[in-house]
Amino acid sequence: MPDRVYPPVIAAAKVLFRVLDLRIAVEGAHHVPITGGAVLASNHVSYLDFVFAGYGAVPSRRLVRFMAKDEVFRNRVSGPLMRGMHHIPVDRSAGQESYRQALAALRAGEVVGIFPEATISRSFTVKDVKSGAVRMAAEAGVPLLPTAVWGTQRLWTKGRPKNLTQRHVPITIVVGEPIEPTTEKDLRTRMQELLDRAQAHYPQPGAGQWWQPAHLGGTAPTPEEAAALDARPRETEPDAR
């Protein structure tokens, strides 16, 4: 498929990264295949994760087609960009159609990006994952690339004011070795291992910080507290704009 929108968007993002002096570190980019289909399965801590998880495939000159909520495609600003980059809309009331589109993209040799947790993790640990990533990789006969992003939550995450102009923020992207399609539990374990690595080698201390998980000395909600927050009616959540 022709890509007239995606390359300019990447170029603009690189300029913005330089302006903000984001300290982006990519590990394991060589695991992204140069040709052929693959499922890139990333953890989810920020509304910007698709930007940075996709950035992990840039060294292999691959453009990741992310599965994203249909409402993003209906937005008058983001919609044209998402469609122009050939991302895949997910209508949760008709999920089979997005699954079919993703399979078609994989079989056509595309890299499809997915966030198996489905929603942002407020605890900044890996939540239980859905079966879609594993099923798609198995059905399409392509490798599954577990991936972790870290630091993106400091720019914009659920329940916190966004700070898109914050400078000098370290961002870590770790692409793991391809694994054969396996169980959701195995995928979650591997994603958490990669996230643990990213957190352990993060260049700024996070003790006492809101963006650090509780088990590492931060003040983020525990997984149990995060689950309780997610269960609240949507209208009671603080405005994160």
C-alpha positions in Angstrom: 0.0 0.0 0.0 1.3 3.5 -0.8 2.6 5.4 2.2 2.4 9.1 1.6 1.5 10.1 5.1 3.5 7.9 7.4 7.1 8.9 6.4 6.4 12.7 6.8 4.8 12.0 10.2 7.9 10.1 11.3 10.2 12.9 10.1 8.1 15.5 12.0 8.2 13.3 15.1 12.0 13.1 14.9 12.2 16.9 14.7 9.9 17.2 17.8 12.0 14.7 19.7 15.1 16.8 19.0 13.3 20.0 20.0 12.2 18.5 23.3 15.6 16.7 23.7 13.8 13.5 24.5 16.5 10.9 25.5 15.2 8.0 23.4 17.0 4.7 23.8 16.0 1.8 21.6 17.1 -1.8 22.5 16.6 -4.8 20.4 15.5 -3.0 17.2 17.3 -5.7 15.2 14.6 -8.2 16.3 12.1 -6.5 14.0 12.2 -8.4 10.7 13.2 -6.4 7.7 10.6 -8.2 5.6 7.5 -10.2 6.3 4.7 -10.0 8.7 5.0 -9.8 12.5 2.9 -8.9 15.5 4.5 -6.2 17.8 2.8 -6.6 21.2 3.6 -3.7 23.6 2.8 -2.8 27.1 0.6 0.3 27.6 1.4 3.1 30.0 0.7 6.2 27.9 -1.6 7.6 25.3 1.6 8.1 23.2 2.8 4.5 23.3 2.0 3.8 19.7 4.3 6.6 18.6 7.3 5.2 20.6 6.6 1.5 20.2 6.4 2.1 16.4 9.7 4.1 16.6 11.4 0.8 17.7 10.7 -0.5 14.2 12.2 2.5 12.4 15.8 1.1 12.3 14.5 -1.9 10.3 12.6 0.5 8.0 9.3 -0.9 9.0 6.0 1.0 9.4 3.9 -0.5 12.1 0.1 -0.6 11.6 -1.4 -0.2 15.0 -4.8 -1.4 16.1 -6.5 1.6 17.9 -9.9 2.5 19.2 -12.4 3.5 16.5 -13.1 6.9 18.2 -9.5 8.0 17.4 -10.3 7.6 13.7 -13.5 9.6 14.1 -11.6 12.6 15.5 -11.3 15.3 12.9 -7.6 15.9 13.6 -6.3 12.4 14.3 -8.7 10.6 12.0 -7.1 11.6 8.7 -3.6 10.9 10.0 -4.6 7.5 11.4 -6.2 6.5 8.1 -3.4 7.9 6.1 -0.9 5.8 8.1 -3.1 2.7 7.5 -3.6 2.0 11.1 -6.5 -0.4 12.0 -9.7 0.9 13.7 -11.1 -1.3 16.5 -14.8 -1.1 17.1 -15.4 -3.1 20.2 -19.0 -3.8 19.2 -17.7 -5.4 16.0 -14.3 -6.7 16.9 -14.2 -9.4 14.3 -13.8 -6.9 11.4 -10.7 -5.3 12.9 -9.3 -8.8 13.6 -9.9 -9.7 9.9 -8.2 -6.5 8.8 -5.2 -7.2 11.0 -4.9 -10.8 9.7 -5.0 -9.5 6.1 -2.2 -7.0 6.9 -0.1 -9.6 8.5 -0.5 -12.0 5.5 0.4 -9.1 3.2 3.7 -8.8 5.0 2.9 -5.9 7.3 4.0 -5.4 11.0 0.8 -5.0 13.1 1.1 -3.3 16.5 -1.3 -4.2 19.3 -1.6 -3.4 23.0 -2.7 -6.7 24.5 -3.7 -5.1 27.9 -6.3 -3.2 25.9 -6.2 -0.2 28.3 -3.5 1.9 29.9 -2.0 0.4 33.1 -2.2 2.9 35.9 0.1 0.8 38.1 2.8 0.9 35.4 3.1 -2.9 35.5 1.7 -5.3 32.9 -1.9 -6.1 33.3 -3.5 -9.4 32.2 -3.4 -9.5 28.4 -6.1 -10.4 25.9 -5.7 -13.3 23.5 -5.8 -11.3 20.3 -2.0 -10.9 19.8 -1.3 -14.6 20.3 -4.2 -15.7 18.1 -3.3 -13.4 15.3 0.4 -14.4 15.2 -0.5 -18.1 15.2 -3.2 -17.8 12.6 -1.1 -15.6 10.2 2.0 -17.8 10.9 4.2 -14.8 11.9 6.5 -14.1 14.8 5.3 -12.3 17.9 7.5 -9.5 19.1 7.1 -8.7 22.9 7.9 -5.0 23.5 8.1 -2.7 26.4 8.0 1.1 26.5 8.9 3.2 29.6 9.0 6.9 30.3 6.2 7.8 28.0 3.8 8.0 31.0 5.6 11.1 32.1 4.3 12.9 29.0 0.7 11.8 29.0 -1.1 9.0 30.8 -4.5 8.2 32.3 -5.6 10.3 35.2 -2.7 12.7 35.0 -2.4 16.2 33.3 -0.6 15.8 30.0 2.8 17.5 29.7 3.7 17.2 26.1 6.2 20.0 26.2 8.3 18.5 29.0 12.0 18.4 28.0 14.8 16.0 28.5 12.6 13.0 29.4 14.3 9.6 29.0 12.2 7.2 26.9 13.1 3.6 26.7 11.9 1.1 24.0 12.8 -2.5 24.3 12.0 -5.0 21.5 12.3 -8.5 22.7 13.4 -11.6 20.7 10.7 -13.0 18.5 8.7 -15.8 20.1 6.6 -18.4 18.6 2.9 -17.8 19.2 2.2 -19.1 22.7 -0.2 -18.5 25.6 -1.4 -15.1 26.9 0.3 -15.9 30.2 3.7 -16.5 28.5 3.3 -13.2 26.5 2.5 -11.3 29.6 5.5 -12.8 31.5 7.8 -11.8 28.7 6.4 -8.3 28.4 6.9 -7.8 32.2 10.5 -9.1 32.0 11.2 -6.5 29.3 9.5 -3.8 31.3 11.5 -4.8 34.4 14.7 -4.4 32.3 13.6 -1.0 31.1 12.8 0.2 34.6 16.0 -1.2 36.1 18.2 0.7 33.6 16.2 3.9 33.4 18.6 6.8 33.7 16.6 8.9 36.2 15.7 7.8 39.8 12.0 7.3 40.4 11.7 6.7 44.1 8.8 8.7 45.5 7.7 9.8 42.0 4.1 9.4 40.7 5.4 7.8 37.5 7.2 5.0 39.3 5.4 1.7 40.2 4.7 1.1 43.8 6.9 -2.0 44.0 9.9 0.1 43.0 9.3 2.8 45.6 7.0 5.1 43.5 3.6 6.4 44.4 1.7 4.9 41.4 -1.3 2.8 42.4 -0.7 -0.8 43.1 -2.2 -3.2 40.6 -5.1 -3.8 43.0 -5.7 0.0 43.5 -5.4 0.5 39.7 -8.1 -2.1 39.1 -10.4 -0.4 41.6 -9.8 3.0 39.8 -10.5 1.4 36.4 -13.8 0.0 37.8 -15.2 3.4 38.7 -17.8 5.0 36.4 -16.0 7.0 33.7 -17.5 10.3 34.7 -15.9 10.2 38.1 -12.4 10.1 36.7 -10.4 13.3 37.1 -10.0 15.3 33.9 -6.6 14.4 32.4 -6.6 17.1 29.7 
